[in-house]
Amino acid sequence: MPLFVCATPIGYLEDVSSRLLSTLRTADLICAEDTRHTQRLLARFEIKTPLTSCHQHTSPAKIAALCTRLEAGETFALVTDSGTPGISDPGPALVLEAAARGVLVQPIPGPCALVAAISICGFDAQRFSFVGFLPRKPGKRRKALAEALAREETVALYESPYRVVAILESISEIAPNVAVVVCRELTKQFEETLRGTPEEVLSTLRARKEQKGEFVIVIEATKISDAKVDTKNVDAENEDDSEGDESED
């Protein structure tokens, strides 16, 4: 009756492990963030295991029903669209409920964009903070960045192509001299790694008509004395942002 939490490729499909393929083939059910996306992976390796959706909008009733099947002795594999479930992705609801019921929860480790980016950043990562997706609103974003940088350790975050420029501009405002590594489309055809100060990376991105792909940004540890943030203005902007703010997926 185990629930296997399975890391899947973040781009290059050949990054699968033999253990992952065996788990997906022998499971009674695969719980996927997006069944259409996961079906492409299964088709590539000729896996016929049934699929069901499991994401941030899955109802508590369905989570409970899935856990009842696990308790009855079935084996499930939980996957996200790419990478490791639970790392800025849906999945914790099923894991928490299954564990609470005494179901064995086991990881099938593998690709993770966060770990991949950390491994090539070249910064001291003995200690680092992962802050996922930052708030969309400028005031809240700068405050979150300032708080992360205040820890004086390497910071990593995810960002979409629609806000990557805005995020780097916020980093430049707070810590203009800090070193950043920006990874785009890790392990995919158009993989790219940009290094430099925020403004140096921004100059490359601004020269493009549009940004494409998924981004991981890694910021080198900086002393808070080297970072700049106007707390008064940030707090005022946060008050303005409080209504109608949207949470990240």
N, C-alpha and C positions, 0 to 999 in steps of 0.2 A: 504493500500500500504506500510506497514512497511517492513523494512529490519531488521531481527532479527540476531544479532551477537551472536552465540551460543557456549558456552563452553561445550566440550564433555569430557568423561573420559580420563584420561592419562594412564590408565591401567585397573583398576577394573571396569568392566562395570556397576556394581550396584551403582556406584557413580552418576548415572544420576538422575536428579530431575524430578518430575512429570510435572513441567512446561516445561522442555526441551522436554520431550516426546510429550506433547501436541502440542508444537510449531512445532516439526518435522512432526507430523501427519497432522496438519492442513495447513501447508505451501503449496503453489502452486508449489514450486521448492526449492530444497536444493542445494546450491552452495558449492561444496566440493573441498578441496585441492587435494585429491586423491579419486575419486569415488569408487575405489575398496576397499580402506580402510574403508570408511564411510559405504559402503554396508554391512560390517560385523556387524556394530553397528545397522543398520536398520533391518537386518535380525534377530538379537537377540531379538528385541522388535516388530517384525512383522509390520514394517512401510513400506508402499508402495509408499511413495512420490517420484516423479521423481527426478533424480540427474543430475547435470551438473558440469563440472570441473571449478574451479576458483582458479588460483594460480599465481605465480610470472611471468609466461610466457603467461598468458592470454592476448590476444590482446586488445588494446583500443577499437576496433570496437565491440568486444563481450561485454566488460564492458558497452559500450554505449547502446547496444541492450538490455542487462539485465535491465539497468536503465530505458529504455523506457517502458519495461513491468511493472516495479515497478510503474512508473508514471501512467500507465493505470489502476492500482488498484490491481495488483497481490501482494502476500505476499511471501517473500523469507526468507530462513534460511541460514545463512553463517556459515560454520563449517570448522575447520582445521582438520588435521589428529588426533590430540589429544590436549586437553587443550583449551586455550582461543585464538581465532583468533587475529592476530595483535601483539601477544607477541612472537617476533622472528619467525613469521609465516606469510604466505601470507594473504591478506585480505584487507589491507588499500586502494588499488586502487578502489575496488567496494564501500567501505564505503565512501571514499572521493567524488566519482562521484555522488553517491546517495544523500549524504548530500548537495552537491552543487546544485542539482536539486530540493531540497526541500522535498526529501523523508524522512519520519520519520525513524530514525535509533535507535534501542533499543537493549540493552544488555540482554542476558539470561545468568546470571552469573553462574559460576560453577568451575570445576577443573582447576588448573593452577600449573604447576610444580614449577615455581618461588615462588609463594605464599606458596605452600606446604613446600618447602625447608626452606624458611624464618621462617615459623612457628615452625620448630623443631630445628633450628640452636642454639638457646639459646643465641644469640648475641643481643646487643642493635640494634633494627631495627626501632627505631623512625624515623631515616633517613637512607636510603640505596640507593645505585646506582645499577642499572641493566645494564650490558654492553653486554648482548646477547652473540653472538659468537665472540671471539677475532680473530684478524688476524692470518692467518696460518704461516706467515713468522716470524722467531724468533725475529728479530729486532723490527718489528712493534708490535709484541705481547708484548714484554717487555715494550715498550714505552706506549702502551695502558694500561697495568697493572699499571705502575708507575703513570700515570695520574689519574687512578681510585683510587689508594690508597692515592694519595695526597689529596683527598677530606676528608680524615680522618673520613670515615663512612663505615659501612658494605657494602661489594661489593658482588654481585651475578652474576653468568654467566652460560651459557650453554656450554656443550662440548660433542663431539662425542667420542666413545670408541677409535678411531684412534689417537686422539691427547690429551687425558686427561692426560697422563703421561707427555707429553711435556709442557702442561699448568702448571701443578704442579711444574715441574722443574723450570719454569720461575718464579713462585710465590716464590719458595724457594730461588732463586738467589736474588730477590728484597727484600723480607721480610722473612728471614729464621725462625724467631721466632713467626710469626703470627699464630693464630689458624684458622684452616679451617674445614669446614664440607662438606663432599663430599657425595651426595645422588645419588644412582644409581637405575634405574628402579622403581621410585616411584609408589606405589600402585600396582605394578606387582608382579608376583610370586616370583621373586628373588630380591625383594627390599632389599637394603642395605644402611646403613649410616656409614661412616667412619669419625672419629674425631681425631684431633691432629694437630701437625705442618705439613707443607707440606712434609717434609722428612719422618715423621712417617706414613703418609698416603701412600706415595710413596713406602715405604718398603713393605706394604701389596700388592699394585698393581703390583709391579715388580716381586713378587713371583709367579704371575700367568702367564700362557703361553700366554694368550691374554685377552684383555679387552672386555667386552660385555655390551650392554645396553646403555641407554642415561643417561648423567650425569648432575647434577646441582652442582656447586661449590659455597659455600658461604665463604667469607673471613671476618674475624673479623676486625673491624675498627682498624687501626694502625696509629701512628703518622708518618709523612713522614720522620722525623729524624731517625726513626727505620728501614726505608726501604732503600735499596741500589740499585742504578742503574747508570751505566756509560753512561751518556747522549751523550758524544762524540762518543763512540762506537756504541750506538744505532742509532744515526743519520747517521753514516757511513754505518751501516747495512741496514738502510732504503733506502739509495741510491742504494745499491746493489740489494735490494728487489723490487725496483720500476718497473722493467720490468718483465712481465710475472706473476705478482701477481694475485691470484685468489680470488674473493670475496666469502664470505660464502653464503650458501643457506639461 
